[in-house]
């Protein structure tokens, strides 16, 4: 298990955005000059499509203003000047809560998935019934958290899976590990839980979780598979784990599946056992810093303060990236805050920044070979570059999971993934009333869509 260090220094300024999720922005509950406590709610949800915002420090509100955000936008934020005294809200554990109470508590605690969807909407989606909950533990930056031992990590994840199943009203739960994550596999394999021995079972060929539920005669299983990297993996991930297809332009909830990450799962565990809202997160800091590490930081801490806590820059920085080199967002300044969606900070030196000039496509089909959902990325990119979005739609561009493999293997250095993202955004704006259909491209290993 990766060692997690705690950022002990108190920054001079905290910037807490009132929108750290997909959905509506929260309404501020504080104003300039007020003193806030640790865990105090400072942002109220105007609708069900958001998650509450809390102060991660004790201090004085300096302003409520638009500030820089890791997404590249400027978002209304509460700027707080911390003070040395640490006064906390009175936290109330939520043990023995019913389904409705648990969902309400998750919303009020501001728990959000790392991809931005409020967790209460994942577990309790409108007009959908959830029967299976998946914890996606395949991405290494999500696994790290403040666990003392691998056994504690495994036990807490299993207990937390029970909580997720209770909140969703689901009858089955699955923890999905990565095949090469030996530490996590060793932590779960052979563990006695609720009178049964946990066995980590590999997803091989067409064997899906239904096989292991029947084989092990249990409602909770742990499986392993290859890592799936990308920003929009959920349709692909759902099919790979459960064998269920997600209808076109729908979420896994339409197939009866809820997918949560390790960070949100741990946050729910802390909420139920201590009453603590979501005010801190683990960030992986790497690249041109003196002491790269996994760091537990308070939400609202600026990237500059996080990097200083890692010993500062080891050379002259050329590029600062949030959430991954391939699919992350390059930052235009250091004064952007860590949010609930921040998983990593990467600092690149001048020699690492790619400045290749794109050339014409040579039709080598390398992008086609590496595409995990059987698209033809070079063709779609060419259409997107010409603004022919109708044809991009016909070629199922929405199925792109934005893994970035196409761009990384392209010998012509064409920005394929960015062009696909561009076309997806254009289609989403132009075709909001598109009819639902099932895309054949979600059938793994089958480019033609036949059974």
Residue, then its C-alpha position, 0 to 999 in steps of 0.5 A: x500500500x502506498x504511504x500517505x503523508x498528512x499535510x500539517x502546515x496551515x496555508x495562509x489562504x484557502x479557496x473553497x469553490x462553491x461548485x466541486x461537482x457536476x450540477x448546480x452551483x451551491x449558494x453561499x451561506x457565509x459572507x465577508x467577516x464571518x468566522x467559520x469552523x472546521x466542517x461548517x456548511x458554507x454552501x447550500x444545495x439549491x436542488x438535488x443535483x449538487x452536493x453541499x460545501x463545507x469549510x475545511x479549516x477554522x478561520x475568517x471569511x475574507x471574501x466570496x468571489x469568483x476565483x480560479x478553478x482547476x477546470x480552467x473556469x472561474x467559479x464563485x468561491x469562499x476565500x478563508x484566512x485560517x486561524x491557529x485555533x481549531x474549532x470544529x462543528x459537532x459531528x454526529x455519526x450516522x450509524x444504524x441509519x435507514x436508506x433515506x437517512x443515509x442518502x440525505x446524509x451523503x448529500x449533506x456531507x458533500x460527498x462527490x465521485x472523483x468524476x464529479x457526480x454527487x454520490x447520492x445521485x449515483x446511489x439513488x438515481x431518479x427513475x432507476x432501481x439499483x441492484x448491483x454496486x461496484x467499487x472501482x479500485x482499479x486506478x492507483x491514485x484512487x486507492x491511496x488513503x489514510x489506512x494503517x494497514x492493508x488489512x484495515x483497507x480491505x475491512x473498511x472497503x467491505x464494510x463500506x460496500x455494505x453501506x453503499x448497498x444499503x443506501x442504494x437498496x442493492x442486493x449485490x456488491x462488487x469490489x473491482x481491483x486491478x490485476x497487477x495491484x498485488x498489495x490490494x489483492x493480498x489484502x483481500x484474498x483469504x480475508x474472513x468476512x461475515x463468516x465467509x472467506x473472501x477470494x479475489x476472482x479474475x474476470x477472464x474472457x466472457x466470465x463476469x460477476x454473475x458467475x462468481x456470485x453463483x459459484x461463491x453463493x454470496x452477495x459480496x465478491x471481490x474481482x480483478x481485471x486489467x486497469x481501464x484508464x479514461x475519463x468516461x469509462x462507465x459504460x465500458x466498465x459496466x459491460x466488462x464487469x457485469x456483462x450488461x449494456x448501457x443504453x445510448x446516452x444513459x448512465x450505468x444506473x439504467x442497467x441497475x448498476x452504481x459505480x463508486x470510487x475508493x475516495x467517496x467510499x472512504x468518505x461515506x465510511x468516515x461520515x457514518x462512523x464519525x459524522x465528518x463531512x467531505x473536507x479532505x482528500x488524498x492528492x498524488x504529487x509527482x514530477x519535478x518536485x523535491x519530494x513526490x508523495x501521496x498527500x492528505x490535504x484539506x480541500x481548498x488548499x492551493x496547488x502552490x501550497x501543496x507543492x511547497x509541502x512537497x519540498x517545492x519545485x526541483x527545477x524550473x517548472x514548465x507545466x502544471x497538470x491536474x488529474x493525469x498527463x493524458x486526460x488532465x487539465x493544464x493549469x494557468x496558475x498555481x493559485x488554483x485550489x484542490x477540490x473534491x475532484x482533484x486526484x493528482x498534481x503533475x509538474x513537468x519540466x521544459x524537457x518533458x513538455x511535448x511541442x510536436x507539430x501535427x502532420x497529415x494522417x498517414x493512415x497507419x491505423x495504430x489508433x484503431x488498433x489501440x482503441x478499447x471500444x473499437x472506434x476509428x479515431x483517425x476518421x472521426x478526428x478528421x470529420x471533427x476537424x471539418x465540423x462534420x459532427x453529424x457524421x461523427x455521431x454516426x460513427x459513435x463518437x460518444x462511446x469514446x472513453x477519452x483514454x488518450x491511447x489514440x493520441x499517444x500512439x499517433x506518429x503524426x502527433x495529431x491531437x486525436x482525443x482533443x478533436x473527439x472531445x470537441x465533437x462530443x461537446x458539439x453533439x451534446x449541445x446540438x442533439x439534446x433530444x436525441x432518441x435512445x438506442x444501444x450502441x454496438x460498439x460497447x460489445x467488446x472485441x466486436x467491431x461490427x456490432x454483431x452478436 
